[in-house]
Amino acid sequence: AFLDWSGNLGFKFDKGLSRYLVFVLVICDDYTELRVSLRQFKQQRQLPLEYELHYHSSPLKLRSTFFEWLAVNLPLLHAAVLTVDKTSLPDHFRRLGEAATISQFVLHAVNLVPDEIAGARLFIDGARDNVGIGRQVRKSLSRAGYRLSDVQMRESHLEVGLQIADMIAGAVMDALQGNAGWWHQIRRGAKYQRFEALD
């Protein structure tokens, strides 16, 4: 399982921080088959096999062809998408640290696919030395009764699953900002929820 998010965690909107957060969880039943399919996608477009897919740095044409590929390959994965409007969050969210904030939203994303994630290894986009986030997520999921085989930080260039999660998160963020486009090509194949906090 692979998790990435788009948007800033802070609340200084006047400083240009994003209003929304988007968390995307991608779970693969057969990761090898998905990697082979994505390798073929890159070869057909004469991209280096080590080319890292990243939504905000990908040309528009590549984004378009990627989501065409993803729409065809949706049966190979389960996707859960959680969106957060930070302007609607209670004040106590502003006092949470980075790891606590992320772990809370990760738990809500995992709750969308409880059966699919059971026993999985969860890779979270980020540097390996950022152990605080991984530890907090592991603790939060364990308290909620989830038994994963592993939770660890992983740099996205090492896992195409994280790159797919990044591409989906970017498309959802664009949709929230009025540029629906590619998200609508795959939305029916994903479990989607808007986060609603209880005071």
C-alpha positions as CSV (number, residue, x, y, z in Angstrom):
1,A,0.0,0.0,0.0
2,F,1.2,3.5,-0.8
3,L,0.3,6.8,0.6
4,D,1.0,10.4,-0.6
5,W,-0.7,13.7,-0.1
6,S,-0.9,17.1,-1.8
7,G,-1.2,20.5,-0.1
8,N,0.5,22.2,2.8
9,L,-0.2,21.3,6.4
10,G,-0.1,24.9,7.7
11,F,-2.9,27.5,8.0
12,K,-1.3,30.7,6.8
13,F,-3.5,31.1,3.8
14,D,-2.4,34.7,3.3
15,K,1.2,33.4,2.8
16,G,0.0,31.2,-0.1
17,L,-0.5,27.9,1.8
18,S,-3.2,25.7,0.2
19,R,-6.8,25.7,1.4
20,Y,-7.1,21.9,0.8
21,L,-5.3,18.8,1.6
22,V,-5.6,15.6,-0.4
23,F,-4.6,12.2,0.9
24,V,-4.4,9.3,-1.5
25,L,-3.9,5.6,-0.6
26,V,-3.2,3.2,-3.4
27,I,-3.3,-0.6,-2.6
28,C,-2.2,-3.2,-5.1
29,D,-3.2,-6.8,-5.2
30,D,-0.5,-7.6,-7.7
31,Y,2.2,-4.9,-7.5
32,T,4.4,-6.8,-10.0
33,E,1.8,-6.7,-12.7
34,L,1.2,-3.0,-12.1
35,R,4.9,-2.2,-12.4
36,V,5.2,-4.2,-15.6
37,S,2.2,-2.2,-17.1
38,L,3.7,1.1,-16.0
39,R,7.1,0.1,-17.5
40,Q,5.4,-0.6,-20.8
41,F,3.6,2.8,-20.5
42,K,7.0,4.5,-20.2
43,Q,8.6,2.5,-23.0
44,Q,5.8,3.3,-25.4
45,R,6.3,7.0,-24.7
46,Q,10.1,6.7,-24.9
47,L,10.6,7.7,-21.3
48,P,13.6,6.4,-19.3
49,L,12.5,3.5,-17.1
50,E,13.8,5.4,-14.1
51,Y,11.7,8.5,-15.0
52,E,9.8,9.6,-11.9
53,L,6.2,10.5,-12.4
54,H,5.3,13.7,-10.4
55,Y,2.0,15.5,-11.1
56,H,3.2,19.1,-10.9
57,S,6.3,18.6,-13.0
58,S,4.7,16.4,-15.6
59,P,3.8,18.0,-19.0
60,L,0.1,18.3,-19.7
61,K,0.3,15.7,-22.5
62,L,2.0,13.2,-20.2
63,R,-0.6,13.8,-17.5
64,S,-3.4,13.1,-20.1
65,T,-1.8,9.9,-21.3
66,F,-1.1,8.7,-17.8
67,F,-4.7,9.0,-16.7
68,E,-5.8,7.2,-19.8
69,W,-3.4,4.4,-18.8
70,L,-4.7,4.5,-15.2
71,A,-8.3,4.3,-16.2
72,V,-7.5,1.1,-18.0
73,N,-5.4,-0.3,-15.2
74,L,-7.8,0.6,-12.3
75,P,-8.7,-3.1,-11.8
76,L,-5.1,-3.7,-10.6
77,L,-5.5,-1.4,-7.6
78,H,-7.7,0.1,-4.9
79,A,-7.6,3.8,-4.4
80,A,-8.9,5.8,-1.5
81,V,-9.1,9.6,-1.6
82,L,-9.7,11.8,1.4
83,T,-10.0,15.6,0.9
84,V,-9.7,18.1,3.7
85,D,-10.9,21.8,3.6
86,K,-8.6,23.3,6.2
87,T,-10.8,26.4,6.6
88,S,-13.5,24.1,8.1
89,L,-11.3,22.4,10.7
90,P,-11.8,23.2,14.4
91,D,-9.1,25.3,16.1
92,H,-7.4,22.4,17.8
93,F,-6.1,21.2,14.5
94,R,-3.9,24.2,14.3
95,R,-2.1,23.1,17.5
96,L,-1.3,19.6,16.3
97,G,2.2,18.7,15.1
98,E,2.9,17.5,11.6
99,A,3.0,13.8,12.5
100,A,-0.2,13.9,14.6
101,T,-2.0,15.7,11.8
102,I,-0.9,13.4,9.1
103,S,-1.6,10.3,11.1
104,Q,-5.2,11.4,11.8
105,F,-6.0,11.9,8.2
106,V,-4.2,8.7,7.1
107,L,-6.5,6.8,9.5
108,H,-9.5,8.3,7.9
109,A,-8.2,7.3,4.4
110,V,-7.5,3.8,5.6
111,N,-11.0,3.6,7.0
112,L,-12.3,3.8,3.4
113,V,-10.6,0.5,2.5
114,P,-10.4,-1.6,5.8
115,D,-10.5,-5.0,4.1
116,E,-8.1,-4.2,1.3
117,I,-5.4,-2.9,3.5
118,A,-5.4,-5.7,6.1
119,G,-1.9,-7.2,6.6
120,A,-0.4,-4.9,3.9
121,R,3.0,-3.1,4.0
122,L,2.4,0.7,4.0
123,F,4.9,3.0,2.3
124,I,4.5,6.7,3.0
125,D,6.1,9.3,0.7
126,G,9.0,10.9,2.5
127,A,12.7,10.6,3.5
128,R,13.6,7.4,5.5
129,D,15.0,9.5,8.3
130,N,11.6,11.2,8.9
131,V,10.7,8.4,11.3
132,G,8.3,10.5,13.4
133,I,5.6,10.4,10.8
134,G,5.9,6.6,10.2
135,R,5.9,5.9,14.0
136,Q,2.8,8.1,14.6
137,V,0.9,6.5,11.7
138,R,1.8,3.0,12.9
139,K,0.6,3.9,16.4
140,S,-2.6,5.5,15.2
141,L,-3.5,2.5,12.9
142,S,-2.7,0.0,15.6
143,R,-4.9,1.7,18.1
144,A,-7.7,1.6,15.6
145,G,-7.3,-2.2,15.3
146,Y,-5.4,-2.3,12.0
147,R,-2.6,-4.9,11.8
148,L,-0.2,-4.0,9.0
149,S,2.9,-6.0,8.3
150,D,5.0,-2.8,8.2
151,V,4.8,1.0,8.0
152,Q,7.7,3.0,6.7
153,M,8.8,6.2,4.9
154,R,9.9,5.7,1.4
155,E,11.2,8.2,-1.3
156,S,8.9,8.2,-4.3
157,H,11.6,7.6,-6.9
158,L,11.9,4.1,-5.3
159,E,8.3,3.1,-5.7
160,V,5.9,3.5,-8.7
161,G,3.0,3.0,-6.2
162,L,4.0,6.3,-4.6
163,Q,4.2,8.0,-7.9
164,I,0.7,6.8,-8.9
165,A,-0.6,8.2,-5.6
166,D,1.1,11.5,-6.3
167,M,-0.4,11.7,-9.7
168,I,-3.9,11.0,-8.3
169,A,-3.5,13.5,-5.4
170,G,-2.4,16.2,-7.9
171,A,-5.4,15.6,-10.1
172,V,-7.8,15.7,-7.2
173,M,-6.2,19.0,-5.9
174,D,-6.7,20.5,-9.4
175,A,-10.3,19.4,-9.3
176,L,-10.9,21.1,-5.9
177,Q,-9.5,24.3,-7.4
178,G,-11.9,24.1,-10.4
179,N,-9.9,22.1,-12.9
180,A,-11.8,18.9,-12.9
181,G,-10.2,17.2,-15.9
182,W,-8.3,14.0,-15.2
183,W,-9.9,13.2,-11.8
184,H,-13.2,12.5,-13.4
185,Q,-11.7,9.9,-15.6
186,I,-10.9,7.7,-12.6
187,R,-13.3,8.9,-9.9
188,R,-15.7,6.0,-10.3
189,G,-12.9,3.6,-9.6
190,A,-11.9,5.2,-6.3
191,K,-13.4,5.4,-2.8
192,Y,-13.8,9.1,-2.0
193,Q,-14.7,11.1,1.1
194,R,-14.6,14.7,2.3
195,F,-13.2,14.9,5.8
196,E,-15.7,16.3,8.4
197,A,-14.3,17.0,11.8
198,L,-16.3,16.7,15.0
199,D,-15.7,19.6,17.5
